[in-house]
Amino acid sequence: MWTTLVAAKELASRNKDDNIRLLDCRHQLTNPHWGPQQYAAGHLPGAVHAHIDNDLSSKPTPTTGRHPLPEPETLRETLGRWGIDDKVQVVVYDDQGGIWAARAWWLLQDYGHKAVALLDGGIQAWIANGGPLTTDIPPITTRRFSGKPGHRPQIDATHLGHALEHGHVRALDARAPERYRGETEPIDPVAGHIPGAGNLPALSLVKDQHLVPATELRPRLVEAAGGKKPGEIVAYCGSGVTGSFLVLAYEAAGLGSIRLYPGSWSEWIRDPKRSVATGDEASSKPRTAHV
């Protein structure tokens, strides 16, 4: 069973297994059609496209972030339609080192499906290993997915704010440093970060599309934790997607399960009563958000 990462060579040795389902999670925030277009142009044999907006999230509301978690019944139906049940090994991939595919990994793990792993190196590693691409849509027999959410630790905005105020948790922002500092914000209406949060950019843990080697990864994650235990660490990002990659990274490094704030920054700023901060945390300036 693969539960965190799988190498392209390992996957190739089993890619004709009927009990393996691949999810192509390629995505662009600025162009929701890009992922399906890339999938149609060529994907791993046996893969279906899992759309971040349409399949792995529910529709946002005025009080949620940009990518709310999908409704359980809807997600179960989608996974079953993709031919996934408790006997199926799922492998997720993208072309950005896993920062998008980690959303699918986290969701399946949260629904109690342990047999799900990220293709380390993504589609690039598959091609470099001599793996073929296809434009064929795989024939799929619908199965019954019966998992239920609640198997991965998470936290909501209210409890996170309280925990940060009392120093009970260490929050880590997975966005790029310039977005964390509030120097630029191309997506959300308010720039900055959650007061008290540190910055651990998801892409800083990726090298040549692979998760950085364990000898480098583990000490970086331990340092980012700031002395907190895994259960006291909370990952977040813009909308809960790339924050999932931090959860996966800690798991792959053997450091245990950290919590996810699924609503993340785009939900946090929905409430103007919640403070935001700009700059580096050591010199950040909390202020009140105006959305």
LUMFITI-920341 format. One record per residue (C-alpha): residue number from 1; y, z negated, x negated. Coordinates in pm, 1 decimal, always signed. Each point is the difference from the previous one (the first is absolute). Layout:
<nukols>
(NUM (Y Z X)),
...
</nukols>
This chain:
<nukols>
(1 (+0.0 +0.0 +0.0)),
(2 (+347.4 +89.9 -125.7)),
(3 (+265.6 -247.5 +112.0)),
(4 (+305.0 +57.0 -221.0)),
(5 (-13.0 +304.6 -229.1)),
(6 (-242.1 +286.2 -54.3)),
(7 (+13.1 +254.0 -282.2)),
(8 (-8.2 +372.7 +72.8)),
(9 (-325.9 +36.1 -193.5)),
(10 (-166.6 -272.0 +210.0)),
(11 (+118.7 +158.2 +321.2)),
(12 (-119.1 +345.2 -108.0)),
(13 (-352.9 -136.4 -45.6)),
(14 (-9.0 -92.3 +369.6)),
(15 (+240.2 +242.1 +165.8)),
(16 (-273.5 +152.9 +216.8)),
(17 (-100.6 -338.5 +142.1)),
(18 (+25.3 +5.9 +381.1)),
(19 (+108.8 -362.6 -5.6)),
(20 (+313.7 +62.2 -202.5)),
(21 (+327.9 +91.2 +168.0)),
(22 (+306.7 +101.1 -197.4)),
(23 (+352.4 -53.0 +130.8)),
(24 (+274.3 +223.2 -142.1)),
(25 (+316.6 -208.6 +25.2)),
(26 (+250.9 +226.5 -173.6)),
(27 (+344.9 -57.2 +145.8)),
(28 (+374.6 +43.0 -45.8)),
(29 (+244.8 -231.4 +172.3)),
(30 (+260.8 +272.6 +31.9)),
(31 (-237.2 +266.3 +134.7)),
(32 (-273.1 -118.1 +241.8)),
(33 (-150.9 +350.8 +3.0)),
(34 (-56.9 +11.0 -375.0)),
(35 (-324.6 -198.1 -6.0)),
(36 (-178.7 +211.9 +262.5)),
(37 (+125.6 +314.1 -174.9)),
(38 (-144.7 -113.9 -331.5)),
(39 (-326.8 -90.7 +169.6)),
(40 (-21.1 +344.5 +160.3)),
(41 (+65.2 +166.2 -337.3)),
(42 (-289.9 -184.4 -164.2)),
(43 (-170.9 -337.4 +15.7)),
(44 (-313.6 -177.5 -119.5)),
(45 (-314.9 +115.6 +181.9)),
(46 (-75.0 -228.6 +291.9)),
(47 (+353.6 -138.0 +23.8)),
(48 (+209.3 -35.8 +312.6)),
(49 (+375.3 -43.7 -10.1)),
(50 (+124.3 -348.5 +85.6)),
(51 (+367.9 +20.3 +89.8)),
(52 (+205.0 -303.5 -97.3)),
(53 (+231.8 +35.4 +302.8)),
(54 (-236.9 +124.4 +268.3)),
(55 (-338.8 -152.0 -89.2)),
(56 (+63.3 -307.2 -214.6)),
(57 (+304.4 -135.0 +184.8)),
(58 (+122.3 -46.6 +354.1)),
(59 (+336.8 +121.6 +124.0)),
(60 (+291.5 -211.8 -123.5)),
(61 (+210.7 -197.2 +246.7)),
(62 (+347.6 -155.0 -28.6)),
(63 (-155.3 -323.7 -132.3)),
(64 (-265.2 +137.5 -236.4)),
(65 (+4.7 +164.9 -338.3)),
(66 (-49.8 +372.9 -52.4)),
(67 (-380.6 -18.6 -15.8)),
(68 (-132.5 -270.2 +233.3)),
(69 (-371.9 -66.4 -20.0)),
(70 (-195.9 +220.0 +241.5)),
(71 (-128.4 -140.6 +327.0)),
(72 (-359.5 -120.0 -51.7)),
(73 (-158.4 +212.8 +273.3)),
(74 (+184.5 +308.6 -121.3)),
(75 (-105.2 -52.9 -360.8)),
(76 (-361.0 -67.0 +97.7)),
(77 (-8.2 +323.2 +198.7)),
(78 (+153.6 +193.1 -289.5)),
(79 (-243.9 -138.8 -256.6)),
(80 (-294.3 +71.4 +227.7)),
(81 (+124.7 +355.2 +51.8)),
(82 (+3.1 +37.7 -377.4)),
(83 (-367.1 -94.6 -7.8)),
(84 (+43.4 -352.3 -133.2)),
(85 (-214.6 -295.3 +100.0)),
(86 (-120.3 -307.8 -187.8)),
(87 (-255.6 +205.1 -196.5)),
(88 (+252.2 +244.0 -144.7)),
(89 (+151.6 -24.8 -345.7)),
(90 (+363.8 +105.0 +24.8)),
(91 (+195.7 +141.6 -293.9)),
(92 (+375.2 +47.9 +32.4)),
(93 (+222.1 +211.7 -222.9)),
(94 (+342.3 +156.8 -43.3)),
(95 (+193.2 +165.5 -281.9)),
(96 (+227.0 -293.9 -90.7)),
(97 (-239.3 -239.1 -167.9)),
(98 (-101.9 -158.9 +328.8)),
(99 (+329.5 -134.7 +131.8)),
(100 (-53.4 +178.2 +334.3)),
(101 (-377.8 -22.9 +19.2)),
(102 (+16.9 -376.6 -48.7)),
(103 (+120.1 -25.1 +361.3)),
(104 (-333.7 +134.5 +124.4)),
(105 (-184.8 -225.9 -245.4)),
(106 (+185.5 -308.7 +125.1)),
(107 (-48.5 +83.9 +367.2)),
(108 (-374.8 +51.8 -33.2)),
(109 (-30.5 -318.5 -205.2)),
(110 (+200.8 -187.3 +262.6)),
(111 (-245.0 +121.0 +264.0)),
(112 (-288.0 -145.3 -199.6)),
(113 (-116.3 +329.1 -151.0)),
(114 (-67.1 -94.8 -361.4)),
(115 (-147.0 +337.1 -103.7)),
(116 (+330.0 +174.1 -65.1)),
(117 (+142.7 +93.6 -339.3)),
(118 (+282.7 +197.4 -154.8)),
(119 (-84.9 +311.6 -199.4)),
(120 (+152.4 -101.4 -333.0)),
(121 (+216.9 +284.6 -124.0)),
(122 (+10.5 +165.2 +340.6)),
(123 (-46.6 +367.9 +63.6)),
(124 (+116.3 +74.5 -355.5)),
(125 (-290.6 -196.7 -149.8)),
(126 (-242.8 +176.8 +232.5)),
(127 (+122.1 +341.9 -114.0)),
(128 (+4.3 -104.5 -368.3)),
(129 (-362.0 -109.7 +34.8)),
(130 (-92.8 +347.1 +123.7)),
(131 (-14.4 -95.2 +366.0)),
(132 (+47.8 +280.6 +252.6)),
(133 (+259.1 +23.3 +274.5)),
(134 (-53.3 +159.8 +337.9)),
(135 (+200.9 +107.6 +300.7)),
(136 (-294.9 -59.6 +234.0)),
(137 (+31.2 -265.7 +269.2)),
(138 (-315.0 -215.0 -24.9)),
(139 (-229.5 -20.3 +302.2)),
(140 (+4.8 -360.9 +118.0)),
(141 (-220.9 -192.2 +239.3)),
(142 (+199.5 -270.2 +174.3)),
(143 (-119.1 -351.2 -73.8)),
(144 (+90.0 -338.5 +142.0)),
(145 (+232.4 -207.1 -214.5)),
(146 (+0.8 -358.1 +124.7)),
(147 (+200.9 -187.0 -262.4)),
(148 (+274.2 -242.5 +99.1)),
(149 (+321.2 -84.2 -188.5)),
(150 (+60.3 -328.9 -173.9)),
(151 (-212.6 +14.7 -312.8)),
(152 (+288.6 +39.4 -248.4)),
(153 (+272.2 -264.5 -38.7)),
(154 (+343.3 +95.2 +124.0)),
(155 (+326.1 -163.8 +105.9)),
(156 (+279.8 +75.6 +245.0)),
(157 (+376.1 -8.9 -56.4)),
(158 (+57.5 -345.2 +148.7)),
(159 (-267.2 -171.7 -204.7)),
(160 (+97.7 +191.5 -312.8)),
(161 (+362.0 -107.6 +28.1)),
(162 (-103.5 -363.0 +43.1)),
(163 (-249.2 +14.4 -287.2)),
(164 (+256.3 +157.5 -235.4)),
(165 (+262.6 -254.7 +94.5)),
(166 (-234.0 -282.6 -98.7)),
(167 (-140.5 +170.2 -308.5)),
(168 (-351.4 +24.8 +140.3)),
(169 (-52.5 +368.4 -81.1)),
(170 (+89.9 +263.9 -255.4)),
(171 (+105.7 +326.1 +170.3)),
(172 (-34.9 +325.0 -194.5)),
(173 (+191.9 +312.9 +101.0)),
(174 (-198.4 +318.5 -78.5)),
(175 (+296.5 +238.1 +26.3)),
(176 (+179.0 +170.2 -286.2)),
(177 (+238.0 -228.0 -197.1)),
(178 (+315.1 +178.7 +115.9)),
(179 (-96.6 -50.7 +365.0)),
(180 (-95.3 -362.0 -63.7)),
(181 (+339.5 -64.8 -161.0)),
(182 (+178.8 +174.0 +286.1)),
(183 (+155.9 +265.2 -221.0)),
(184 (-133.6 +273.2 +225.8)),
(185 (-178.5 +13.6 +332.8)),
(186 (-106.8 +348.8 +109.9)),
(187 (-207.5 -106.5 +298.9)),
(188 (+103.4 -328.9 +162.1)),
(189 (+346.4 -89.8 +136.5)),
(190 (+42.6 -309.6 -219.2)),
(191 (-44.6 -16.5 -377.6)),
(192 (-134.1 -293.1 -199.3)),
(193 (-301.4 -228.4 +11.3)),
(194 (-130.1 -317.4 +161.6)),
(195 (+171.8 -297.3 -167.8)),
(196 (-231.2 -170.0 -248.3)),
(197 (-227.0 +302.3 -44.9)),
(198 (-87.6 +145.4 -338.3)),
(199 (-47.4 +368.1 -72.7)),
(200 (-336.5 +152.9 -92.8)),
(201 (+31.6 +376.7 +59.9)),
(202 (-329.0 +149.2 +115.1)),
(203 (+49.4 +308.0 -215.0)),
(204 (+41.7 -216.5 -310.0)),
(205 (-369.3 -80.6 +34.5)),
(206 (-96.1 +368.2 -7.1)),
(207 (-51.9 +202.8 -315.9)),
(208 (-106.4 +364.8 +16.4)),
(209 (-89.5 -56.7 +368.1)),
(210 (-241.8 -282.4 -93.7)),
(211 (+43.6 -373.1 +46.4)),
(212 (+102.7 -123.5 -345.0)),
(213 (-286.7 -133.8 -214.6)),
(214 (-122.3 -348.6 +83.3)),
(215 (+108.4 -132.4 -340.3)),
(216 (+358.5 +87.1 +92.1)),
(217 (-20.3 -53.3 +375.0)),
(218 (-125.7 -356.3 +11.4)),
(219 (+267.5 -162.9 -221.7)),
(220 (+275.9 +188.6 +181.4)),
(221 (-121.4 -123.4 +336.9)),
(222 (-43.0 -355.0 -126.1)),
(223 (+355.8 +5.9 -133.0)),
(224 (+134.4 +143.4 +327.1)),
(225 (-169.3 -283.2 +191.5)),
(226 (+234.6 -247.6 -164.7)),
(227 (-260.4 -273.7 -10.7)),
(228 (-98.9 +36.5 +364.1)),
(229 (-360.7 +19.5 +115.5)),
(230 (-119.4 +322.7 +170.5)),
(231 (+31.8 -152.0 +346.5)),
(232 (+362.6 -82.6 -75.7)),
(233 (+98.1 +356.2 -90.7)),
(234 (+143.0 +237.1 +262.8)),
(235 (+31.5 +374.7 -54.8)),
(236 (+250.3 +211.3 +190.0)),
(237 (+177.1 +334.4 -35.2)),
(238 (+206.7 +219.1 +228.3)),
(239 (-240.7 +8.0 +291.9)),
(240 (-327.9 -164.3 -104.9)),
(241 (-166.6 +310.0 -147.2)),
(242 (+49.7 -19.1 -376.8)),
(243 (-9.0 -378.6 +21.1)),
(244 (-369.0 +48.6 +74.9)),
(245 (-33.7 +149.8 -347.3)),
(246 (+101.7 -333.1 -154.2)),
(247 (-272.3 -169.7 +204.8)),
(248 (-251.7 +252.3 -132.3)),
(249 (+123.1 -42.6 -357.8)),
(250 (-47.1 -378.0 +5.3)),
(251 (-345.5 +48.6 +149.0)),
(252 (-97.4 +263.9 -258.0)),
(253 (+120.1 -228.2 -279.6)),
(254 (-231.9 -273.9 +123.4)),
(255 (+288.6 -230.8 +87.0)),
(256 (-90.0 -51.2 +365.5)),
(257 (+159.3 +76.2 +335.7)),
(258 (+376.0 -10.9 +43.2)),
(259 (+182.7 +19.5 +330.2)),
(260 (+179.3 +299.8 +146.6)),
(261 (+317.7 -7.1 +206.2)),
(262 (-78.2 +309.7 +211.9)),
(263 (+347.7 +34.3 +151.4)),
(264 (+165.6 -9.1 -341.5)),
(265 (+364.7 +82.7 -71.4)),
(266 (+52.2 +238.9 +291.1)),
(267 (-104.7 -275.8 +242.2)),
(268 (+177.2 -281.3 -184.7)),
(269 (+339.1 +166.5 +43.7)),
(270 (-47.3 +54.6 +374.2)),
(271 (+123.5 -356.0 +56.1)),
(272 (+363.1 -37.5 -116.9)),
(273 (-54.8 -376.7 -32.8)),
(274 (-231.1 +54.4 -296.5)),
(275 (+172.8 -6.0 -335.6)),
(276 (-43.7 +272.0 -259.0)),
(277 (+66.7 -3.5 -372.2)),
(278 (+116.9 +258.4 -251.9)),
(279 (-25.4 +24.9 -376.5)),
(280 (-271.3 -154.0 -214.4)),
(281 (-137.8 -320.7 +144.3)),
(282 (+142.6 -218.1 -275.8)),
(283 (+349.4 +112.9 +97.7)),
(284 (-58.4 +122.1 +356.1)),
(285 (+263.1 -58.2 +262.3)),
(286 (-137.1 -90.5 +342.8)),
(287 (+197.2 +132.5 +292.3)),
(288 (-50.6 +54.9 +369.3)),
(289 (-146.8 +333.2 +102.7)),
(290 (+191.8 +216.5 +243.0)),
(291 (-227.7 +268.6 +144.5)),
</nukols>
